[in-house]
Amino acid sequence: MASTTTKRPSLHDGTDPPIVLDRLLWVLGELAPESEPPDLMDFKLKLLEYRKGLAHTAAGPDLAAVAHSCLKTCEQYLDRSRKFVKDREAELMEVIGILRSSAATIVGDTADFNDQLVATTDKFGHLAQLDDIRELKRQLTAEVSTMRAAVEAKRHRDEQTYSKLTSRVESLQSKLVKAEEEASIDPLTRVANRGTFDRALRKTVASSLETGIPMSLAMIDIDDFKKINDQHGHQVGDRVLLCTALWLGKVVRRTDLVSRYGGEEFAVILNDAKIQQVEARLTQALADLAANNFEYEHEGEKRIIRFTASIGITELAPGDAPADVIKRADDALYEAKRKGKNRVIAKKRSMLANLLSRPAAKAAKSA
């Protein structure tokens, strides 16, 4: 009788490794440690992208490359998560320390003051037994002076305690404000980061739809940025990003928000602005940018670099969601790239989309 053997599933089979990695990534996404909300959401989305990629990847070099990239992403996120948790623990410990020391000071000082009052009250009781009026007046005056000195000393200690407590609280508030600012700003360009942009766009869209005040969105991408890095180096590339951020800051108003959307792409939320106004302003700004020479030094030698950008803009329409506005501005940006770069393309919502949105808007109002 021929014996039959069952083949044990192997991690080296063509399909098993992606399945195992997919399960591990799912668990990691569900149990991802705490971090900044935008960072956590971006991490989960990246894990989802890896899982989708694994579905079409077999064992071999491609799988190893995906696994290596995924591992690097996870390590970077876990490092940021540990720092985030450590910073929060340090802030909480400082708050607890302030409360503990303040409570100890108040309780201890109150106990000492109460002891002094009790002692003085006891002395007043003994004074009632004196028959000599002059001696009674002398001792009474001395005890009143002692009591006044105790009250004044306590007032002085209270002021010092309050001053120290206020100083420590203000210092902690300053640290927290600085930490919040750093968490909302891109460290290289010093403009708003992607998380700040996402939050601001949601608020601005909601406010604009409610009030009817127009708003526009511009997406800006530096042309041929990879070539700039390859020819001049990444340090010069970083300077180009910084120059672009500074240029945008001068072009827009204080009420507008300039942010680094990612890589060499920027986004600007323009409040109370129609698309025609924005198009005219940014077209002129692009011409000024293209005409500028930017100098830098390389090994003691002055060099010149010129660069341009492409811009896509759109205007919020009734019934739009933030994702709709971003997609239209992105589509306009890609069209500007296809048509030769260094230009502004304005894109409004199509007439068909306007017609389809009206029933939904009416239903929302009636609800």
C-alpha positions, 0 to 999 in steps of 0.5 A: 500500500503506497503511503501518502504524505501531506506537504506542510505549507512553507514560508518559501512557497510563492504565495505564503510570504505575502499572506503572512506579511499581510496578516502582520501588517493588518495586526500592526495597523490595528495595534499601532502605538500612539502618535500625532493623529495625522502621522498615525493616519498616514502610517495606517494608509501606508500599511494599507498600500503595502498590503495592496501591493503584496496582493500582486507580489510573489516571493523573490526579489520584488517581495524582499524590496517591498518587505525592506521598504515596509520595515523602514517605514515601520521603524521610522514611525515607531521612533516617532511614536516613542518620542511622542509618548516620551514627550507627553510623559515628560509634560505630564510629570512636570504638571504633576510635580508643580501640583505636588510641590504647590500642595506641599508648600500650601499645606506646610505653610498653613500648618505653621501659621495655624500653630502660631495662631494657636500659641498666640491664642493660648497666651491671650488666655493666660493674660486674663489671669494678670492683675497688673493692668500695665503688665497686661497692656505691655504683654498684650501689645507684644502678642498683637505685634507678634500676630501681625508679624506672623500674618505679614510673614504668611502673606509674603510667603503666599506671594512668593509661592504664587509667584513661583507657581505662576512662573513655572506654569507660564514656562510650561505653557510656553513649552507646550505652545512651542511644541504645538507650533513645531508639530504644525510647521514643516521643519525645512521651509517653516511653513505649515505642514501637511497635517496643519493644511488638512485641518485648515482646509476642512475648517475653511471649506465648512465655513465657506459653504456656510457663509457663502464667502468664496475660497480658492485652492492652489497646488504648486509644484517646482518644475524638474526638481529631481534634475535640480537635486541631481545637478546641484545637490540636495543642499541646493534643492533644500534651498530651492524649497525654502526660496519657494516657500518664502516666495509664496509667503510674499505673493499671498496675503496674511489671511491665506495659508501656505503649506508644504503638501509633500516633497516639492509640492506646496498648497495655498488656501486662499480665503475670500478669493475668486478663481479669476483673482487668484489666477491673475495674481499667481500668473504674474508671480510665476513670471517674476519667479522665472525671471529671478536668478538665485546665487549659491556658493560651491567650493568657493565659487559663485553659481547661479540657478534658475527654476520655475513652478507649475500651478493648478487652482480651483474654487470651492463650489456648493456641495464640494468636500475637501477631497473634491477641491484637492482633486480639481486643483491637482488635475489642474496642476498635472494639466499645467505640467503636460502643457509645458510647465511654468504656467497656471491652469485654473479648473472649475467644477464642470457643468454636469457636476454642478447639475448633479450637486444641486439635488443633493444640496437641496436635500441637505438643506431640507433635512 
